[in-house]
Amino acid sequence: MAGDYEEILKAYEAGVQQDIATRVKFIRGQVDRAGMRGVVAGISGGIDSAVVSALSIRALGPENVVGIWMPAYSNPVHQADAQALARATGLKLLTVNLDRTTDELLGAVTAGMQAGGLLKPEEGLCTLTVGNTKARARMATLYAVAGQLGYLVIGTCNRTEIHLGYETKGGDQICDFNPIAGIVKAQVRILAKTLGIPESIINKAPSADLWTDQTDEGEMGFTYEEADKILLTGEGNPEVMARMEMLHSKSEHKRTLAPGM
Protein backbone atom coordinates (compact mmCIF):
# COMPACT_ATOMS: atom_id res chain seq x y z
CA MET A 1 0.00 0.00 0.00
CA ALA A 2 2.62 2.53 1.12
CA GLY A 3 4.76 1.76 -1.90
CA ASP A 4 1.88 2.32 -4.27
CA TYR A 5 1.04 5.55 -2.50
CA GLU A 6 4.60 6.82 -2.70
CA GLU A 7 4.82 5.88 -6.39
CA ILE A 8 1.63 7.80 -7.13
CA LEU A 9 3.03 10.90 -5.42
CA LYS A 10 6.38 10.54 -7.18
CA ALA A 11 4.63 10.34 -10.53
CA TYR A 12 2.59 13.41 -9.70
CA GLU A 13 5.72 15.30 -8.67
CA ALA A 14 7.48 14.32 -11.90
CA GLY A 15 4.66 15.87 -13.92
CA VAL A 16 3.89 18.77 -11.62
CA GLN A 17 4.91 21.51 -14.06
CA GLN A 18 2.48 20.21 -16.67
CA ASP A 19 -0.18 19.93 -13.98
CA ILE A 20 0.38 23.55 -13.01
CA ALA A 21 0.04 24.61 -16.65
CA THR A 22 -3.22 22.67 -16.94
CA ARG A 23 -4.68 24.25 -13.80
CA VAL A 24 -3.58 27.72 -14.87
CA LYS A 25 -5.33 27.20 -18.21
CA PHE A 26 -8.45 26.01 -16.38
CA ILE A 27 -8.58 29.13 -14.20
CA ARG A 28 -8.09 31.44 -17.17
CA GLY A 29 -10.80 29.61 -19.12
CA GLN A 30 -13.35 29.79 -16.30
CA VAL A 31 -12.88 33.53 -15.88
CA ASP A 32 -12.95 34.20 -19.64
CA ARG A 33 -16.09 32.11 -20.21
CA ALA A 34 -17.91 33.93 -17.43
CA GLY A 35 -16.95 37.28 -18.92
CA MET A 36 -15.44 38.33 -15.60
CA ARG A 37 -12.27 40.23 -14.82
CA GLY A 38 -10.58 38.23 -12.09
CA VAL A 39 -10.99 36.14 -8.94
CA VAL A 40 -11.41 36.64 -5.21
CA ALA A 41 -9.96 34.05 -2.83
CA GLY A 42 -10.49 33.65 0.88
CA ILE A 43 -7.05 33.54 2.51
CA SER A 44 -6.87 31.45 5.68
CA GLY A 45 -3.12 31.38 6.13
CA GLY A 46 -3.26 27.72 5.11
CA ILE A 47 -1.82 25.72 2.25
CA ASP A 48 -4.93 25.27 0.08
CA SER A 49 -5.80 28.95 -0.27
CA ALA A 50 -2.10 29.71 -0.75
CA VAL A 51 -1.83 27.28 -3.68
CA VAL A 52 -5.06 28.51 -5.28
CA SER A 53 -3.87 32.12 -5.01
CA ALA A 54 -0.49 31.34 -6.56
CA LEU A 55 -2.13 29.45 -9.43
CA SER A 56 -4.56 32.34 -9.97
CA ILE A 57 -1.75 34.87 -10.14
CA ARG A 58 -0.01 32.77 -12.81
CA ALA A 59 -3.27 32.54 -14.74
CA LEU A 60 -4.54 36.09 -14.47
CA GLY A 61 -1.71 38.30 -13.23
CA PRO A 62 -1.51 39.80 -9.72
CA GLU A 63 -3.63 42.78 -10.77
CA ASN A 64 -6.64 40.49 -11.29
CA VAL A 65 -6.45 38.43 -8.09
CA VAL A 66 -7.65 39.63 -4.68
CA GLY A 67 -7.04 37.64 -1.51
CA ILE A 68 -9.10 38.46 1.57
CA TRP A 69 -8.00 37.71 5.12
CA MET A 70 -11.12 37.66 7.31
CA PRO A 71 -10.24 37.35 11.00
CA ALA A 72 -13.00 36.36 13.39
CA TYR A 73 -11.10 36.15 16.68
CA SER A 74 -8.42 34.33 14.69
CA ASN A 75 -5.04 33.02 15.77
CA PRO A 76 -2.41 35.68 14.89
CA VAL A 77 -0.18 33.01 13.32
CA HIS A 78 -2.64 32.68 10.44
CA GLN A 79 -2.51 36.43 9.77
CA ALA A 80 1.28 36.31 9.74
CA ASP A 81 1.19 33.48 7.20
CA ALA A 82 -1.37 35.31 5.04
CA GLN A 83 1.00 38.28 4.95
CA ALA A 84 3.97 36.00 4.18
CA LEU A 85 1.99 34.57 1.25
CA ALA A 86 1.32 38.05 -0.10
CA ARG A 87 5.01 38.95 0.09
CA ALA A 88 6.09 35.70 -1.58
CA THR A 89 3.60 35.77 -4.46
CA GLY A 90 2.70 39.42 -5.00
CA LEU A 91 -0.90 38.72 -3.96
CA LYS A 92 -3.08 41.78 -3.36
CA LEU A 93 -4.25 41.07 0.19
CA LEU A 94 -7.20 42.81 1.83
CA THR A 95 -8.28 42.51 5.46
CA VAL A 96 -11.97 42.49 6.38
CA ASN A 97 -12.25 42.12 10.14
CA LEU A 98 -15.30 40.06 11.12
CA ASP A 99 -14.87 40.12 14.91
CA ARG A 100 -17.72 42.55 15.51
CA THR A 101 -19.84 41.13 12.68
CA THR A 102 -19.77 37.61 14.10
CA ASP A 103 -20.44 38.93 17.61
CA GLU A 104 -23.54 40.77 16.41
CA LEU A 105 -24.80 37.95 14.21
CA LEU A 106 -24.30 35.27 16.85
CA GLY A 107 -25.79 37.53 19.50
CA ALA A 108 -28.88 38.15 17.38
CA VAL A 109 -29.33 34.44 16.67
CA THR A 110 -28.91 33.57 20.35
CA ALA A 111 -31.38 36.24 21.45
CA GLY A 112 -33.94 35.15 18.87
CA MET A 113 -33.70 31.49 19.82
CA GLN A 114 -33.93 32.31 23.53
CA ALA A 115 -36.98 34.51 22.96
CA GLY A 116 -38.60 31.71 20.93
CA GLY A 117 -37.93 29.13 23.60
CA LEU A 118 -35.41 27.20 21.53
CA LEU A 119 -32.56 28.03 23.91
CA LYS A 120 -32.68 28.42 27.68
CA PRO A 121 -32.01 31.99 28.92
CA GLU A 122 -28.57 30.97 30.18
CA GLU A 123 -27.77 28.80 27.17
CA GLY A 124 -25.54 29.78 24.28
CA LEU A 125 -24.77 28.42 20.83
CA CYS A 126 -22.54 25.36 20.57
CA THR A 127 -18.96 25.56 19.32
CA LEU A 128 -19.77 23.97 15.95
CA THR A 129 -22.61 26.41 15.28
CA VAL A 130 -20.37 29.36 16.15
CA GLY A 131 -17.58 28.06 13.90
CA ASN A 132 -19.82 27.37 10.93
CA THR A 133 -21.45 30.79 11.27
CA LYS A 134 -18.00 32.37 11.02
CA ALA A 135 -17.36 30.39 7.83
CA ARG A 136 -20.66 31.56 6.32
CA ALA A 137 -19.93 35.19 7.21
CA ARG A 138 -16.61 34.84 5.42
CA MET A 139 -18.28 33.52 2.27
CA ALA A 140 -20.80 36.39 2.30
CA THR A 141 -17.82 38.73 2.46
CA LEU A 142 -16.10 37.09 -0.51
CA TYR A 143 -19.21 37.37 -2.67
CA ALA A 144 -19.72 41.01 -1.66
CA VAL A 145 -16.22 41.91 -2.83
CA ALA A 146 -16.45 39.72 -5.94
CA GLY A 147 -19.79 41.24 -6.92
CA GLN A 148 -18.47 44.75 -6.51
CA LEU A 149 -15.40 44.04 -8.65
CA GLY A 150 -17.01 41.82 -11.30
CA TYR A 151 -14.88 38.85 -10.17
CA LEU A 152 -15.57 35.17 -9.50
CA VAL A 153 -15.07 33.50 -6.12
CA ILE A 154 -12.50 30.73 -6.49
CA GLY A 155 -12.73 27.59 -4.36
CA THR A 156 -10.00 26.34 -2.04
CA CYS A 157 -11.20 22.88 -0.87
CA ASN A 158 -9.14 19.87 -1.95
CA ARG A 159 -10.36 16.39 -2.89
CA THR A 160 -9.75 14.96 0.58
CA GLU A 161 -11.84 17.63 2.28
CA ILE A 162 -14.63 17.37 -0.28
CA HIS A 163 -14.79 13.57 0.00
CA LEU A 164 -15.06 13.78 3.79
CA GLY A 165 -17.46 16.71 3.80
CA TYR A 166 -14.85 18.67 5.72
CA GLU A 167 -16.21 21.99 4.54
CA THR A 168 -19.00 24.24 5.77
CA LYS A 169 -22.22 24.11 3.79
CA GLY A 170 -22.92 27.70 2.81
CA GLY A 171 -19.33 28.56 3.73
CA ASP A 172 -16.12 27.36 2.07
CA GLN A 173 -18.18 24.69 0.27
CA ILE A 174 -19.53 27.45 -2.01
CA CYS A 175 -17.54 28.80 -4.95
CA ASP A 176 -17.87 29.59 -8.65
CA PHE A 177 -15.20 27.05 -9.61
CA ASN A 178 -12.41 25.12 -7.91
CA PRO A 179 -8.98 24.37 -9.43
CA ILE A 180 -7.87 21.88 -6.72
CA ALA A 181 -11.07 19.85 -6.25
CA GLY A 182 -9.52 16.78 -7.89
CA ILE A 183 -6.26 16.46 -5.92
CA VAL A 184 -5.64 15.21 -2.40
CA LYS A 185 -3.84 17.11 0.35
CA ALA A 186 -0.49 15.44 -0.35
CA GLN A 187 -0.63 16.60 -3.97
CA VAL A 188 -1.51 20.11 -2.83
CA ARG A 189 1.68 20.03 -0.74
CA ILE A 190 3.72 19.11 -3.81
CA LEU A 191 2.15 22.00 -5.71
CA ALA A 192 2.89 24.35 -2.81
CA LYS A 193 6.58 23.49 -2.80
CA THR A 194 6.82 23.93 -6.56
CA LEU A 195 4.98 27.26 -6.48
CA GLY A 196 7.25 28.72 -3.80
CA ILE A 197 4.72 28.89 -0.97
CA PRO A 198 6.42 29.83 2.34
CA GLU A 199 7.56 26.88 4.45
CA SER A 200 5.67 28.18 7.49
CA ILE A 201 2.42 27.60 5.59
CA ILE A 202 3.41 24.21 4.18
CA ASN A 203 4.57 22.79 7.50
CA LYS A 204 1.93 23.97 9.99
CA ALA A 205 -0.99 21.81 11.11
CA PRO A 206 -4.01 22.42 8.82
CA SER A 207 -6.79 24.37 10.54
CA ALA A 208 -10.06 25.97 9.48
CA ASP A 209 -9.52 28.55 12.26
CA LEU A 210 -13.12 28.22 13.46
CA TRP A 211 -12.35 27.99 17.18
CA THR A 212 -9.34 28.10 19.52
CA ASP A 213 -6.73 25.35 18.92
CA GLN A 214 -8.89 23.71 16.25
CA THR A 215 -7.04 21.45 13.79
CA ASP A 216 -8.44 19.50 10.85
CA GLU A 217 -6.84 16.20 11.83
CA GLY A 218 -7.84 16.52 15.48
CA GLU A 219 -11.45 16.98 14.46
CA MET A 220 -11.45 14.24 11.80
CA GLY A 221 -9.84 11.64 14.05
CA PHE A 222 -7.17 10.57 11.54
CA THR A 223 -4.40 12.19 9.51
CA TYR A 224 -4.55 13.58 6.00
CA GLU A 225 -1.85 11.09 5.03
CA GLU A 226 -4.05 8.18 6.12
CA ALA A 227 -7.01 9.61 4.20
CA ASP A 228 -4.94 10.39 1.10
CA LYS A 229 -3.52 6.87 0.97
CA ILE A 230 -7.02 5.40 1.07
CA LEU A 231 -8.32 7.77 -1.61
CA LEU A 232 -5.37 7.14 -3.94
CA THR A 233 -4.91 3.38 -3.43
CA GLY A 234 -8.21 2.10 -2.02
CA GLU A 235 -6.32 0.50 0.87
CA GLY A 236 -5.53 1.51 4.43
CA ASN A 237 -6.34 1.13 8.11
CA PRO A 238 -9.78 -0.55 8.30
CA GLU A 239 -10.89 1.66 11.19
CA VAL A 240 -9.95 4.80 9.28
CA MET A 241 -11.64 3.48 6.14
CA ALA A 242 -14.83 2.85 8.11
CA ARG A 243 -14.79 6.34 9.63
CA MET A 244 -14.10 7.91 6.24
CA GLU A 245 -17.03 6.02 4.71
CA MET A 246 -19.28 7.23 7.52
CA LEU A 247 -18.18 10.85 7.05
CA HIS A 248 -18.57 10.57 3.28
CA SER A 249 -22.08 9.15 3.59
CA LYS A 250 -23.21 11.73 6.17
CA SER A 251 -21.92 14.60 4.02
CA GLU A 252 -23.42 13.53 0.69
CA HIS A 253 -25.87 16.44 0.87
CA LYS A 254 -22.92 18.83 0.58
CA ARG A 255 -21.87 17.41 -2.79
CA THR A 256 -25.27 17.34 -4.51
CA LEU A 257 -27.83 19.91 -5.51
CA ALA A 258 -30.69 20.42 -3.08
CA PRO A 259 -33.57 18.02 -3.86
CA GLY A 260 -36.74 19.51 -5.31
CA MET A 261 -40.13 18.31 -6.47
C-alpha positions in Angstrom: 0.0 0.0 0.0 2.6 2.5 1.1 4.8 1.8 -1.9 1.9 2.3 -4.3 1.0 5.5 -2.5 4.6 6.8 -2.7 4.8 5.9 -6.4 1.6 7.8 -7.1 3.0 10.9 -5.4 6.4 10.5 -7.2 4.6 10.3 -10.5 2.6 13.4 -9.7 5.7 15.3 -8.7 7.5 14.3 -11.9 4.7 15.9 -13.9 3.9 18.8 -11.6 4.9 21.5 -14.1 2.5 20.2 -16.7 -0.2 19.9 -14.0 0.4 23.6 -13.0 0.0 24.6 -16.6 -3.2 22.7 -16.9 -4.7 24.2 -13.8 -3.6 27.7 -14.9 -5.3 27.2 -18.2 -8.5 26.0 -16.4 -8.6 29.1 -14.2 -8.1 31.4 -17.2 -10.8 29.6 -19.1 -13.3 29.8 -16.3 -12.9 33.5 -15.9 -13.0 34.2 -19.6 -16.1 32.1 -20.2 -17.9 33.9 -17.4 -16.9 37.3 -18.9 -15.4 38.3 -15.6 -12.3 40.2 -14.8 -10.6 38.2 -12.1 -11.0 36.1 -8.9 -11.4 36.6 -5.2 -10.0 34.1 -2.8 -10.5 33.7 0.9 -7.1 33.5 2.5 -6.9 31.4 5.7 -3.1 31.4 6.1 -3.3 27.7 5.1 -1.8 25.7 2.2 -4.9 25.3 0.1 -5.8 29.0 -0.3 -2.1 29.7 -0.8 -1.8 27.3 -3.7 -5.1 28.5 -5.3 -3.9 32.1 -5.0 -0.5 31.3 -6.6 -2.1 29.5 -9.4 -4.6 32.3 -10.0 -1.7 34.9 -10.1 0.0 32.8 -12.8 -3.3 32.5 -14.7 -4.5 36.1 -14.5 -1.7 38.3 -13.2 -1.5 39.8 -9.7 -3.6 42.8 -10.8 -6.6 40.5 -11.3 -6.4 38.4 -8.1 -7.6 39.6 -4.7 -7.0 37.6 -1.5 -9.1 38.5 1.6 -8.0 37.7 5.1 -11.1 37.7 7.3 -10.2 37.3 11.0 -13.0 36.4 13.4 -11.1 36.1 16.7 -8.4 34.3 14.7 -5.0 33.0 15.8 -2.4 35.7 14.9 -0.2 33.0 13.3 -2.6 32.7 10.4 -2.5 36.4 9.8 1.3 36.3 9.7 1.2 33.5 7.2 -1.4 35.3 5.0 1.0 38.3 4.9 4.0 36.0 4.2 2.0 34.6 1.3 1.3 38.0 -0.1 5.0 39.0 0.1 6.1 35.7 -1.6 3.6 35.8 -4.5 2.7 39.4 -5.0 -0.9 38.7 -4.0 -3.1 41.8 -3.4 -4.2 41.1 0.2 -7.2 42.8 1.8 -8.3 42.5 5.5 -12.0 42.5 6.4 -12.2 42.1 10.1 -15.3 40.1 11.1 -14.9 40.1 14.9 -17.7 42.6 15.5 -19.8 41.1 12.7 -19.8 37.6 14.1 -20.4 38.9 17.6 -23.5 40.8 16.4 -24.8 37.9 14.2 -24.3 35.3 16.8 -25.8 37.5 19.5 -28.9 38.2 17.4 -29.3 34.4 16.7 -28.9 33.6 20.3 -31.4 36.2 21.5 -33.9 35.2 18.9 -33.7 31.5 19.8 -33.9 32.3 23.5 -37.0 34.5 23.0 -38.6 31.7 20.9 -37.9 29.1 23.6 -35.4 27.2 21.5 -32.6 28.0 23.9 -32.7 28.4 27.7 -32.0 32.0 28.9 -28.6 31.0 30.2 -27.8 28.8 27.2 -25.5 29.8 24.3 -24.8 28.4 20.8 -22.5 25.4 20.6 -19.0 25.6 19.3 -19.8 24.0 15.9 -22.6 26.4 15.3 -20.4 29.4 16.1 -17.6 28.1 13.9 -19.8 27.4 10.9 -21.5 30.8 11.3 -18.0 32.4 11.0 -17.4 30.4 7.8 -20.7 31.6 6.3 -19.9 35.2 7.2 -16.6 34.8 5.4 -18.3 33.5 2.3 -20.8 36.4 2.3 -17.8 38.7 2.5 -16.1 37.1 -0.5 -19.2 37.4 -2.7 -19.7 41.0 -1.7 -16.2 41.9 -2.8 -16.5 39.7 -5.9 -19.8 41.2 -6.9 -18.5 44.8 -6.5 -15.4 44.0 -8.7 -17.0 41.8 -11.3 -14.9 38.9 -10.2 -15.6 35.2 -9.5 -15.1 33.5 -6.1 -12.5 30.7 -6.5 -12.7 27.6 -4.4 -10.0 26.3 -2.0 -11.2 22.9 -0.9 -9.1 19.9 -1.9 -10.4 16.4 -2.9 -9.8 15.0 0.6 -11.8 17.6 2.3 -14.6 17.4 -0.3 -14.8 13.6 0.0 -15.1 13.8 3.8 -17.5 16.7 3.8 -14.9 18.7 5.7 -16.2 22.0 4.5 -19.0 24.2 5.8 -22.2 24.1 3.8 -22.9 27.7 2.8 -19.3 28.6 3.7 -16.1 27.4 2.1 -18.2 24.7 0.3 -19.5 27.5 -2.0 -17.5 28.8 -5.0 -17.9 29.6 -8.6 -15.2 27.1 -9.6 -12.4 25.1 -7.9 -9.0 24.4 -9.4 -7.9 21.9 -6.7 -11.1 19.8 -6.3 -9.5 16.8 -7.9 -6.3 16.5 -5.9 -5.6 15.2 -2.4 -3.8 17.1 0.4 -0.5 15.4 -0.4 -0.6 16.6 -4.0 -1.5 20.1 -2.8 1.7 20.0 -0.7 3.7 19.1 -3.8 2.2 22.0 -5.7 2.9 24.3 -2.8 6.6 23.5 -2.8 6.8 23.9 -6.6 5.0 27.3 -6.5 7.2 28.7 -3.8 4.7 28.9 -1.0 6.4 29.8 2.3 7.6 26.9 4.5 5.7 28.2 7.5 2.4 27.6 5.6 3.4 24.2 4.2 4.6 22.8 7.5 1.9 24.0 10.0 -1.0 21.8 11.1 -4.0 22.4 8.8 -6.8 24.4 10.5 -10.1 26.0 9.5 -9.5 28.6 12.3 -13.1 28.2 13.5 -12.4 28.0 17.2 -9.3 28.1 19.5 -6.7 25.4 18.9 -8.9 23.7 16.3 -7.0 21.5 13.8 -8.4 19.5 10.9 -6.8 16.2 11.8 -7.8 16.5 15.5 -11.4 17.0 14.5 -11.5 14.2 11.8 -9.8 11.6 14.1 -7.2 10.6 11.5 -4.4 12.2 9.5 -4.6 13.6 6.0 -1.8 11.1 5.0 -4.1 8.2 6.1 -7.0 9.6 4.2 -4.9 10.4 1.1 -3.5 6.9 1.0 -7.0 5.4 1.1 -8.3 7.8 -1.6 -5.4 7.1 -3.9 -4.9 3.4 -3.4 -8.2 2.1 -2.0 -6.3 0.5 0.9 -5.5 1.5 4.4 -6.3 1.1 8.1 -9.8 -0.6 8.3 -10.9 1.7 11.2 -9.9 4.8 9.3 -11.6 3.5 6.1 -14.8 2.9 8.1 -14.8 6.3 9.6 -14.1 7.9 6.2 -17.0 6.0 4.7 -19.3 7.2 7.5 -18.2 10.9 7.1 -18.6 10.6 3.3 -22.1 9.1 3.6 -23.2 11.7 6.2 -21.9 14.6 4.0 -23.4 13.5 0.7 -25.9 16.4 0.9 -22.9 18.8 0.6 -21.9 17.4 -2.8 -25.3 17.3 -4.5 -27.8 19.9 -5.5 -30.7 20.4 -3.1 -33.6 18.0 -3.9 -36.7 19.5 -5.3 -40.1 18.3 -6.5 
